[in-house]
Amino acid sequence: MGNAESRLECDALVCAIHIIARRSNQSMTLADLGALLPEHHLQFIQRKGRLRKWILKYPIFALTGPREREHITF
């Protein structure tokens, strides 16, 4: 992974954490997270696969619930 790509990966991760942390129960649907991520982060994540696959790389997050209605928590 190149330096610029590593930086974007870290920025996207920090952004996702901040979005989820603003929720009172620190949980939201995966679809809502995707909708709230800045476009450049979402495009980066989609180039790597899908949001679900990207999130599962990081053990600080937990996904629960049925597919297509999963909740992400940390």
PyMOL Python script that loads the backbone (N, CA, C, O; Angstrom):
from pymol import cmd

cmd.read_pdbstr("""\
ATOM      1  N   MET A   1       0.858  -1.173   0.000  1.00  0.00           N
ATOM      2  CA  MET A   1       0.000   0.000   0.000  1.00  0.00           C
ATOM      3  C   MET A   1       0.899   1.229   0.000  1.00  0.00           C
ATOM      4  O   MET A   1       1.809   1.335   0.822  1.00  0.00           O
ATOM      5  N   GLY A   2       0.648   2.149  -0.910  1.00  0.00           N
ATOM      6  CA  GLY A   2       1.444   3.366  -0.991  1.00  0.00           C
ATOM      7  C   GLY A   2       1.149   4.306   0.153  1.00  0.00           C
ATOM      8  O   GLY A   2       0.163   4.142   0.871  1.00  0.00           O
ATOM      9  N   ASN A   3       2.022   5.308   0.321  1.00  0.00           N
ATOM     10  CA  ASN A   3       1.881   6.261   1.415  1.00  0.00           C
ATOM     11  C   ASN A   3       0.558   7.022   1.341  1.00  0.00           C
ATOM     12  O   ASN A   3      -0.126   7.171   2.354  1.00  0.00           O
ATOM     13  N   ALA A   4       0.191   7.506   0.148  1.00  0.00           N
ATOM     14  CA  ALA A   4      -1.071   8.239  -0.005  1.00  0.00           C
ATOM     15  C   ALA A   4      -2.257   7.324   0.279  1.00  0.00           C
ATOM     16  O   ALA A   4      -3.246   7.743   0.880  1.00  0.00           O
ATOM     17  N   GLU A   5      -2.150   6.080  -0.155  1.00  0.00           N
ATOM     18  CA  GLU A   5      -3.226   5.115   0.077  1.00  0.00           C
ATOM     19  C   GLU A   5      -3.346   4.781   1.560  1.00  0.00           C
ATOM     20  O   GLU A   5      -4.452   4.649   2.083  1.00  0.00           O
ATOM     21  N   SER A   6      -2.213   4.647   2.232  1.00  0.00           N
ATOM     22  CA  SER A   6      -2.225   4.389   3.679  1.00  0.00           C
ATOM     23  C   SER A   6      -2.868   5.546   4.431  1.00  0.00           C
ATOM     24  O   SER A   6      -3.636   5.346   5.372  1.00  0.00           O
ATOM     25  N   ARG A   7      -2.543   6.744   4.003  1.00  0.00           N
ATOM     26  CA  ARG A   7      -3.117   7.936   4.644  1.00  0.00           C
ATOM     27  C   ARG A   7      -4.632   7.977   4.467  1.00  0.00           C
ATOM     28  O   ARG A   7      -5.365   8.290   5.405  1.00  0.00           O
ATOM     29  N   LEU A   8      -5.096   7.661   3.261  1.00  0.00           N
ATOM     30  CA  LEU A   8      -6.536   7.663   2.992  1.00  0.00           C
ATOM     31  C   LEU A   8      -7.232   6.567   3.793  1.00  0.00           C
ATOM     32  O   LEU A   8      -8.343   6.767   4.284  1.00  0.00           O
ATOM     33  N   GLU A   9      -6.588   5.415   3.926  1.00  0.00           N
ATOM     34  CA  GLU A   9      -7.136   4.312   4.731  1.00  0.00           C
ATOM     35  C   GLU A   9      -7.307   4.771   6.179  1.00  0.00           C
ATOM     36  O   GLU A   9      -8.362   4.560   6.777  1.00  0.00           O
ATOM     37  N   CYS A  10      -6.287   5.389   6.733  1.00  0.00           N
ATOM     38  CA  CYS A  10      -6.349   5.886   8.114  1.00  0.00           C
ATOM     39  C   CYS A  10      -7.407   6.973   8.265  1.00  0.00           C
ATOM     40  O   CYS A  10      -8.168   6.972   9.232  1.00  0.00           O
ATOM     41  N   ASP A  11      -7.454   7.890   7.320  1.00  0.00           N
ATOM     42  CA  ASP A  11      -8.455   8.960   7.369  1.00  0.00           C
ATOM     43  C   ASP A  11      -9.869   8.397   7.328  1.00  0.00           C
ATOM     44  O   ASP A  11     -10.745   8.860   8.058  1.00  0.00           O
ATOM     45  N   ALA A  12     -10.096   7.400   6.477  1.00  0.00           N
ATOM     46  CA  ALA A  12     -11.421   6.787   6.376  1.00  0.00           C
ATOM     47  C   ALA A  12     -11.792   6.085   7.681  1.00  0.00           C
ATOM     48  O   ALA A  12     -12.935   6.163   8.131  1.00  0.00           O
ATOM     49  N   LEU A  13     -10.827   5.404   8.281  1.00  0.00           N
ATOM     50  CA  LEU A  13     -11.070   4.719   9.546  1.00  0.00           C
ATOM     51  C   LEU A  13     -11.411   5.714  10.653  1.00  0.00           C
ATOM     52  O   LEU A  13     -12.376   5.515  11.392  1.00  0.00           O
ATOM     53  N   VAL A  14     -10.636   6.768  10.769  1.00  0.00           N
ATOM     54  CA  VAL A  14     -10.891   7.794  11.786  1.00  0.00           C
ATOM     55  C   VAL A  14     -12.262   8.429  11.563  1.00  0.00           C
ATOM     56  O   VAL A  14     -13.005   8.661  12.517  1.00  0.00           O
ATOM     57  N   CYS A  15     -12.589   8.704  10.325  1.00  0.00           N
ATOM     58  CA  CYS A  15     -13.889   9.295  10.004  1.00  0.00           C
ATOM     59  C   CYS A  15     -15.030   8.359  10.426  1.00  0.00           C
ATOM     60  O   CYS A  15     -16.008   8.807  11.024  1.00  0.00           O
ATOM     61  N   ALA A  16     -14.908   7.069  10.118  1.00  0.00           N
ATOM     62  CA  ALA A  16     -15.939   6.098  10.502  1.00  0.00           C
ATOM     63  C   ALA A  16     -16.096   6.048  12.017  1.00  0.00           C
ATOM     64  O   ALA A  16     -17.216   6.008  12.527  1.00  0.00           O
ATOM     65  N   ILE A  17     -14.990   6.052  12.727  1.00  0.00           N
ATOM     66  CA  ILE A  17     -15.037   6.029  14.191  1.00  0.00           C
ATOM     67  C   ILE A  17     -15.757   7.267  14.724  1.00  0.00           C
ATOM     68  O   ILE A  17     -16.598   7.158  15.617  1.00  0.00           O
ATOM     69  N   HIS A  18     -15.436   8.422  14.190  1.00  0.00           N
ATOM     70  CA  HIS A  18     -16.085   9.661  14.649  1.00  0.00           C
ATOM     71  C   HIS A  18     -17.584   9.651  14.361  1.00  0.00           C
ATOM     72  O   HIS A  18     -18.377  10.090  15.194  1.00  0.00           O
ATOM     73  N   ILE A  19     -17.965   9.168  13.219  1.00  0.00           N
ATOM     74  CA  ILE A  19     -19.393   9.121  12.866  1.00  0.00           C
ATOM     75  C   ILE A  19     -20.147   8.225  13.840  1.00  0.00           C
ATOM     76  O   ILE A  19     -21.206   8.602  14.343  1.00  0.00           O
ATOM     77  N   ILE A  20     -19.605   7.045  14.107  1.00  0.00           N
ATOM     78  CA  ILE A  20     -20.278   6.106  15.009  1.00  0.00           C
ATOM     79  C   ILE A  20     -20.250   6.612  16.443  1.00  0.00           C
ATOM     80  O   ILE A  20     -21.231   6.454  17.170  1.00  0.00           O
ATOM     81  N   ALA A  21     -19.148   7.217  16.863  1.00  0.00           N
ATOM     82  CA  ALA A  21     -19.018   7.700  18.242  1.00  0.00           C
ATOM     83  C   ALA A  21     -20.012   8.800  18.569  1.00  0.00           C
ATOM     84  O   ALA A  21     -20.373   8.976  19.733  1.00  0.00           O
ATOM     85  N   ARG A  22     -20.456   9.537  17.575  1.00  0.00           N
ATOM     86  CA  ARG A  22     -21.426  10.612  17.824  1.00  0.00           C
ATOM     87  C   ARG A  22     -22.805  10.080  18.188  1.00  0.00           C
ATOM     88  O   ARG A  22     -23.633  10.821  18.717  1.00  0.00           O
ATOM     89  N   ARG A  23     -23.058   8.819  17.915  1.00  0.00           N
ATOM     90  CA  ARG A  23     -24.340   8.215  18.278  1.00  0.00           C
ATOM     91  C   ARG A  23     -24.337   7.914  19.767  1.00  0.00           C
ATOM     92  O   ARG A  23     -23.313   7.506  20.316  1.00  0.00           O
ATOM     93  N   SER A  24     -25.461   8.109  20.418  1.00  0.00           N
ATOM     94  CA  SER A  24     -25.520   7.916  21.870  1.00  0.00           C
ATOM     95  C   SER A  24     -25.205   6.476  22.265  1.00  0.00           C
ATOM     96  O   SER A  24     -24.601   6.250  23.313  1.00  0.00           O
ATOM     97  N   ASN A  25     -25.596   5.512  21.461  1.00  0.00           N
ATOM     98  CA  ASN A  25     -25.315   4.112  21.787  1.00  0.00           C
ATOM     99  C   ASN A  25     -24.139   3.568  20.977  1.00  0.00           C
ATOM    100  O   ASN A  25     -23.870   2.368  21.003  1.00  0.00           O
ATOM    101  N   GLN A  26     -23.449   4.435  20.268  1.00  0.00           N
ATOM    102  CA  GLN A  26     -22.300   4.083  19.433  1.00  0.00           C
ATOM    103  C   GLN A  26     -22.612   2.912  18.513  1.00  0.00           C
ATOM    104  O   GLN A  26     -21.820   1.980  18.372  1.00  0.00           O
ATOM    105  N   SER A  27     -23.790   2.979  17.889  1.00  0.00           N
ATOM    106  CA  SER A  27     -24.238   1.939  16.974  1.00  0.00           C
ATOM    107  C   SER A  27     -25.085   2.581  15.883  1.00  0.00           C
ATOM    108  O   SER A  27     -25.800   3.552  16.126  1.00  0.00           O
ATOM    109  N   MET A  28     -24.996   2.029  14.684  1.00  0.00           N
ATOM    110  CA  MET A  28     -25.819   2.505  13.573  1.00  0.00           C
ATOM    111  C   MET A  28     -25.838   1.426  12.505  1.00  0.00           C
ATOM    112  O   MET A  28     -25.043   0.488  12.553  1.00  0.00           O
ATOM    113  N   THR A  29     -26.737   1.552  11.547  1.00  0.00           N
ATOM    114  CA  THR A  29     -26.741   0.573  10.479  1.00  0.00           C
ATOM    115  C   THR A  29     -25.543   0.811   9.576  1.00  0.00           C
ATOM    116  O   THR A  29     -25.050   1.931   9.444  1.00  0.00           O
ATOM    117  N   LEU A  30     -25.096  -0.252   8.971  1.00  0.00           N
ATOM    118  CA  LEU A  30     -23.980  -0.161   8.041  1.00  0.00           C
ATOM    119  C   LEU A  30     -24.351   0.748   6.873  1.00  0.00           C
ATOM    120  O   LEU A  30     -23.510   1.495   6.372  1.00  0.00           O
ATOM    121  N   ALA A  31     -25.612   0.683   6.440  1.00  0.00           N
ATOM    122  CA  ALA A  31     -26.084   1.538   5.344  1.00  0.00           C
ATOM    123  C   ALA A  31     -26.015   3.015   5.732  1.00  0.00           C
ATOM    124  O   ALA A  31     -25.643   3.856   4.914  1.00  0.00           O
ATOM    125  N   ASP A  32     -26.371   3.327   6.972  1.00  0.00           N
ATOM    126  CA  ASP A  32     -26.296   4.724   7.428  1.00  0.00           C
ATOM    127  C   ASP A  32     -24.853   5.208   7.470  1.00  0.00           C
ATOM    128  O   ASP A  32     -24.562   6.346   7.102  1.00  0.00           O
ATOM    129  N   LEU A  33     -23.960   4.348   7.917  1.00  0.00           N
ATOM    130  CA  LEU A  33     -22.549   4.727   7.926  1.00  0.00           C
ATOM    131  C   LEU A  33     -22.086   5.037   6.510  1.00  0.00           C
ATOM    132  O   LEU A  33     -21.415   6.043   6.281  1.00  0.00           O
ATOM    133  N   GLY A  34     -22.435   4.188   5.569  1.00  0.00           N
ATOM    134  CA  GLY A  34     -22.068   4.424   4.180  1.00  0.00           C
ATOM    135  C   GLY A  34     -22.612   5.734   3.653  1.00  0.00           C
ATOM    136  O   GLY A  34     -21.945   6.425   2.884  1.00  0.00           O
ATOM    137  N   ALA A  35     -23.815   6.075   4.063  1.00  0.00           N
ATOM    138  CA  ALA A  35     -24.438   7.324   3.617  1.00  0.00           C
ATOM    139  C   ALA A  35     -23.782   8.545   4.248  1.00  0.00           C
ATOM    140  O   ALA A  35     -23.785   9.622   3.651  1.00  0.00           O
ATOM    141  N   LEU A  36     -23.221   8.398   5.439  1.00  0.00           N
ATOM    142  CA  LEU A  36     -22.639   9.531   6.151  1.00  0.00           C
ATOM    143  C   LEU A  36     -21.142   9.725   5.890  1.00  0.00           C
ATOM    144  O   LEU A  36     -20.595  10.790   6.178  1.00  0.00           O
ATOM    145  N   LEU A  37     -20.491   8.716   5.356  1.00  0.00           N
ATOM    146  CA  LEU A  37     -19.077   8.871   5.037  1.00  0.00           C
ATOM    147  C   LEU A  37     -18.896   9.872   3.900  1.00  0.00           C
ATOM    148  O   LEU A  37     -19.687   9.874   2.956  1.00  0.00           O
ATOM    149  N   PRO A  38     -17.891  10.707   3.968  1.00  0.00           N
ATOM    150  CA  PRO A  38     -17.604  11.609   2.850  1.00  0.00           C
ATOM    151  C   PRO A  38     -17.371  10.798   1.565  1.00  0.00           C
ATOM    152  O   PRO A  38     -16.850   9.683   1.610  1.00  0.00           O
ATOM    153  N   GLU A  39     -17.751  11.355   0.462  1.00  0.00           N
ATOM    154  CA  GLU A  39     -17.702  10.658  -0.823  1.00  0.00           C
ATOM    155  C   GLU A  39     -16.309  10.116  -1.139  1.00  0.00           C
ATOM    156  O   GLU A  39     -16.185   8.991  -1.624  1.00  0.00           O
ATOM    157  N   HIS A  40     -15.267  10.890  -0.874  1.00  0.00           N
ATOM    158  CA  HIS A  40     -13.920  10.405  -1.210  1.00  0.00           C
ATOM    159  C   HIS A  40     -13.516   9.198  -0.368  1.00  0.00           C
ATOM    160  O   HIS A  40     -12.782   8.332  -0.844  1.00  0.00           O
ATOM    161  N   HIS A  41     -13.990   9.130   0.883  1.00  0.00           N
ATOM    162  CA  HIS A  41     -13.710   7.950   1.706  1.00  0.00           C
ATOM    163  C   HIS A  41     -14.500   6.749   1.196  1.00  0.00           C
ATOM    164  O   HIS A  41     -13.972   5.642   1.094  1.00  0.00           O
ATOM    165  N   LEU A  42     -15.748   6.977   0.881  1.00  0.00           N
ATOM    166  CA  LEU A  42     -16.589   5.887   0.395  1.00  0.00           C
ATOM    167  C   LEU A  42     -16.056   5.336  -0.929  1.00  0.00           C
ATOM    168  O   LEU A  42     -16.045   4.123  -1.134  1.00  0.00           O
ATOM    169  N   GLN A  43     -15.624   6.201  -1.808  1.00  0.00           N
ATOM    170  CA  GLN A  43     -15.055   5.737  -3.076  1.00  0.00           C
ATOM    171  C   GLN A  43     -13.794   4.914  -2.833  1.00  0.00           C
ATOM    172  O   GLN A  43     -13.595   3.885  -3.479  1.00  0.00           O
ATOM    173  N   PHE A  44     -12.950   5.350  -1.919  1.00  0.00           N
ATOM    174  CA  PHE A  44     -11.743   4.595  -1.576  1.00  0.00           C
ATOM    175  C   PHE A  44     -12.120   3.210  -1.057  1.00  0.00           C
ATOM    176  O   PHE A  44     -11.552   2.207  -1.489  1.00  0.00           O
ATOM    177  N   ILE A  45     -13.075   3.154  -0.133  1.00  0.00           N
ATOM    178  CA  ILE A  45     -13.500   1.886   0.453  1.00  0.00           C
ATOM    179  C   ILE A  45     -14.089   0.979  -0.619  1.00  0.00           C
ATOM    180  O   ILE A  45     -13.814  -0.221  -0.627  1.00  0.00           O
ATOM    181  N   GLN A  46     -14.886   1.526  -1.516  1.00  0.00           N
ATOM    182  CA  GLN A  46     -15.488   0.723  -2.574  1.00  0.00           C
ATOM    183  C   GLN A  46     -14.445   0.187  -3.548  1.00  0.00           C
ATOM    184  O   GLN A  46     -14.632  -0.889  -4.117  1.00  0.00           O
ATOM    185  N   ARG A  47     -13.362   0.910  -3.747  1.00  0.00           N
ATOM    186  CA  ARG A  47     -12.284   0.395  -4.594  1.00  0.00           C
ATOM    187  C   ARG A  47     -11.608  -0.808  -3.943  1.00  0.00           C
ATOM    188  O   ARG A  47     -11.056  -1.665  -4.633  1.00  0.00           O
ATOM    189  N   LYS A  48     -11.652  -0.867  -2.625  1.00  0.00           N
ATOM    190  CA  LYS A  48     -11.061  -1.979  -1.879  1.00  0.00           C
ATOM    191  C   LYS A  48     -12.016  -3.162  -1.758  1.00  0.00           C
ATOM    192  O   LYS A  48     -11.603  -4.230  -1.307  1.00  0.00           O
ATOM    193  N   GLY A  49     -13.236  -3.006  -2.134  1.00  0.00           N
ATOM    194  CA  GLY A  49     -14.254  -4.043  -1.984  1.00  0.00           C
ATOM    195  C   GLY A  49     -15.555  -3.391  -1.609  1.00  0.00           C
ATOM    196  O   GLY A  49     -16.014  -2.469  -2.283  1.00  0.00           O
ATOM    197  N   ARG A  50     -16.140  -3.852  -0.560  1.00  0.00           N
ATOM    198  CA  ARG A  50     -17.387  -3.264  -0.079  1.00  0.00           C
ATOM    199  C   ARG A  50     -17.180  -2.770   1.349  1.00  0.00           C
ATOM    200  O   ARG A  50     -16.219  -3.152   2.017  1.00  0.00           O
ATOM    201  N   LEU A  51     -18.085  -1.923   1.802  1.00  0.00           N
ATOM    202  CA  LEU A  51     -17.979  -1.349   3.146  1.00  0.00           C
ATOM    203  C   LEU A  51     -17.939  -2.450   4.203  1.00  0.00           C
ATOM    204  O   LEU A  51     -17.133  -2.380   5.131  1.00  0.00           O
ATOM    205  N   ARG A  52     -18.781  -3.445   4.080  1.00  0.00           N
ATOM    206  CA  ARG A  52     -18.833  -4.532   5.057  1.00  0.00           C
ATOM    207  C   ARG A  52     -17.473  -5.224   5.156  1.00  0.00           C
ATOM    208  O   ARG A  52     -16.966  -5.438   6.257  1.00  0.00           O
ATOM    209  N   LYS A  53     -16.892  -5.568   4.037  1.00  0.00           N
ATOM    210  CA  LYS A  53     -15.593  -6.246   4.005  1.00  0.00           C
ATOM    211  C   LYS A  53     -14.511  -5.355   4.623  1.00  0.00           C
ATOM    212  O   LYS A  53     -13.662  -5.839   5.371  1.00  0.00           O
ATOM    213  N   TRP A  54     -14.541  -4.083   4.317  1.00  0.00           N
ATOM    214  CA  TRP A  54     -13.550  -3.152   4.834  1.00  0.00           C
ATOM    215  C   TRP A  54     -13.670  -3.032   6.352  1.00  0.00           C
ATOM    216  O   TRP A  54     -12.661  -3.059   7.057  1.00  0.00           O
ATOM    217  N   ILE A  55     -14.895  -2.901   6.857  1.00  0.00           N
ATOM    218  CA  ILE A  55     -15.131  -2.765   8.297  1.00  0.00           C
ATOM    219  C   ILE A  55     -14.650  -4.007   9.048  1.00  0.00           C
ATOM    220  O   ILE A  55     -14.087  -3.899  10.137  1.00  0.00           O
ATOM    221  N   LEU A  56     -14.872  -5.178   8.464  1.00  0.00           N
ATOM    222  CA  LEU A  56     -14.486  -6.419   9.139  1.00  0.00           C
ATOM    223  C   LEU A  56     -12.977  -6.571   9.302  1.00  0.00           C
ATOM    224  O   LEU A  56     -12.527  -7.417  10.075  1.00  0.00           O
ATOM    225  N   LYS A  57     -12.187  -5.768   8.589  1.00  0.00           N
ATOM    226  CA  LYS A  57     -10.727  -5.789   8.753  1.00  0.00           C
ATOM    227  C   LYS A  57     -10.306  -5.257  10.119  1.00  0.00           C
ATOM    228  O   LYS A  57      -9.207  -5.551  10.590  1.00  0.00           O
ATOM    229  N   TYR A  58     -11.162  -4.487  10.746  1.00  0.00           N
ATOM    230  CA  TYR A  58     -10.816  -3.801  11.988  1.00  0.00           C
ATOM    231  C   TYR A  58     -11.580  -4.402  13.167  1.00  0.00           C
ATOM    232  O   TYR A  58     -12.798  -4.254  13.256  1.00  0.00           O
ATOM    233  N   PRO A  59     -10.870  -5.080  14.071  1.00  0.00           N
ATOM    234  CA  PRO A  59     -11.545  -5.758  15.179  1.00  0.00           C
ATOM    235  C   PRO A  59     -12.176  -4.818  16.216  1.00  0.00           C
ATOM    236  O   PRO A  59     -12.830  -5.294  17.144  1.00  0.00           O
ATOM    237  N   ILE A  60     -12.002  -3.520  16.085  1.00  0.00           N
ATOM    238  CA  ILE A  60     -12.668  -2.606  17.026  1.00  0.00           C
ATOM    239  C   ILE A  60     -14.154  -2.497  16.723  1.00  0.00           C
ATOM    240  O   ILE A  60     -14.926  -2.023  17.556  1.00  0.00           O
ATOM    241  N   PHE A  61     -14.557  -2.931  15.537  1.00  0.00           N
ATOM    242  CA  PHE A  61     -15.962  -2.879  15.134  1.00  0.00           C
ATOM    243  C   PHE A  61     -16.606  -4.250  15.268  1.00  0.00           C
ATOM    244  O   PHE A  61     -15.951  -5.280  15.111  1.00  0.00           O
ATOM    245  N   ALA A  62     -17.901  -4.244  15.563  1.00  0.00           N
ATOM    246  CA  ALA A  62     -18.692  -5.476  15.587  1.00  0.00           C
ATOM    247  C   ALA A  62     -19.902  -5.258  14.689  1.00  0.00           C
ATOM    248  O   ALA A  62     -20.541  -4.207  14.736  1.00  0.00           O
ATOM    249  N   LEU A  63     -20.207  -6.247  13.882  1.00  0.00           N
ATOM    250  CA  LEU A  63     -21.402  -6.206  13.044  1.00  0.00           C
ATOM    251  C   LEU A  63     -22.400  -7.209  13.590  1.00  0.00           C
ATOM    252  O   LEU A  63     -22.056  -8.365  13.836  1.00  0.00           O
ATOM    253  N   THR A  64     -23.646  -6.765  13.781  1.00  0.00           N
ATOM    254  CA  THR A  64     -24.695  -7.645  14.277  1.00  0.00           C
ATOM    255  C   THR A  64     -25.933  -7.452  13.430  1.00  0.00           C
ATOM    256  O   THR A  64     -26.101  -6.428  12.768  1.00  0.00           O
ATOM    257  N   GLY A  65     -26.799  -8.456  13.459  1.00  0.00           N
ATOM    258  CA  GLY A  65     -28.054  -8.364  12.731  1.00  0.00           C
ATOM    259  C   GLY A  65     -27.969  -9.038  11.375  1.00  0.00           C
ATOM    260  O   GLY A  65     -26.895  -9.434  10.922  1.00  0.00           O
ATOM    261  N   PRO A  66     -29.130  -9.161  10.735  1.00  0.00           N
ATOM    262  CA  PRO A  66     -29.176  -9.828   9.432  1.00  0.00           C
ATOM    263  C   PRO A  66     -28.521  -8.985   8.344  1.00  0.00           C
ATOM    264  O   PRO A  66     -28.502  -7.756   8.417  1.00  0.00           O
ATOM    265  N   ARG A  67     -27.989  -9.660   7.345  1.00  0.00           N
ATOM    266  CA  ARG A  67     -27.369  -8.989   6.211  1.00  0.00           C
ATOM    267  C   ARG A  67     -28.347  -7.989   5.611  1.00  0.00           C
ATOM    268  O   ARG A  67     -29.555  -8.225   5.578  1.00  0.00           O
ATOM    269  N   GLU A  68     -27.821  -6.899   5.149  1.00  0.00           N
ATOM    270  CA  GLU A  68     -28.587  -5.777   4.581  1.00  0.00           C
ATOM    271  C   GLU A  68     -29.253  -4.916   5.656  1.00  0.00           C
ATOM    272  O   GLU A  68     -29.786  -3.852   5.342  1.00  0.00           O
ATOM    273  N   ARG A  69     -29.231  -5.356   6.917  1.00  0.00           N
ATOM    274  CA  ARG A  69     -29.742  -4.524   8.022  1.00  0.00           C
ATOM    275  C   ARG A  69     -28.799  -4.597   9.202  1.00  0.00           C
ATOM    276  O   ARG A  69     -29.213  -4.454  10.352  1.00  0.00           O
ATOM    277  N   GLU A  70     -27.536  -4.819   8.914  1.00  0.00           N
ATOM    278  CA  GLU A  70     -26.533  -4.968   9.961  1.00  0.00           C
ATOM    279  C   GLU A  70     -26.296  -3.653  10.699  1.00  0.00           C
ATOM    280  O   GLU A  70     -26.371  -2.566  10.127  1.00  0.00           O
ATOM    281  N   HIS A  71     -26.016  -3.795  11.960  1.00  0.00           N
ATOM    282  CA  HIS A  71     -25.620  -2.654  12.792  1.00  0.00           C
ATOM    283  C   HIS A  71     -24.137  -2.774  13.088  1.00  0.00           C
ATOM    284  O   HIS A  71     -23.610  -3.858  13.340  1.00  0.00           O
ATOM    285  N   ILE A  72     -23.491  -1.636  13.050  1.00  0.00           N
ATOM    286  CA  ILE A  72     -22.069  -1.578  13.367  1.00  0.00           C
ATOM    287  C   ILE A  72     -21.930  -0.883  14.713  1.00  0.00           C
ATOM    288  O   ILE A  72     -22.574   0.131  14.980  1.00  0.00           O
ATOM    289  N   THR A  73     -21.082  -1.447  15.547  1.00  0.00           N
ATOM    290  CA  THR A  73     -20.841  -0.928  16.897  1.00  0.00           C
ATOM    291  C   THR A  73     -19.352  -1.032  17.188  1.00  0.00           C
ATOM    292  O   THR A  73     -18.647  -1.878  16.638  1.00  0.00           O
ATOM    293  N   PHE A  74     -18.898  -0.159  18.059  1.00  0.00           N
ATOM    294  CA  PHE A  74     -17.553  -0.358  18.602  1.00  0.00           C
ATOM    295  C   PHE A  74     -17.544  -0.081  20.077  1.00  0.00           C
ATOM    296  O   PHE A  74     -16.501  -0.193  20.720  1.00  0.00           O
TER     297      PHE A  74
END
""", "prot")
cmd.dss("prot")
cmd.show_as("cartoon", "prot")
cmd.util.cbc("prot")
cmd.orient("prot")
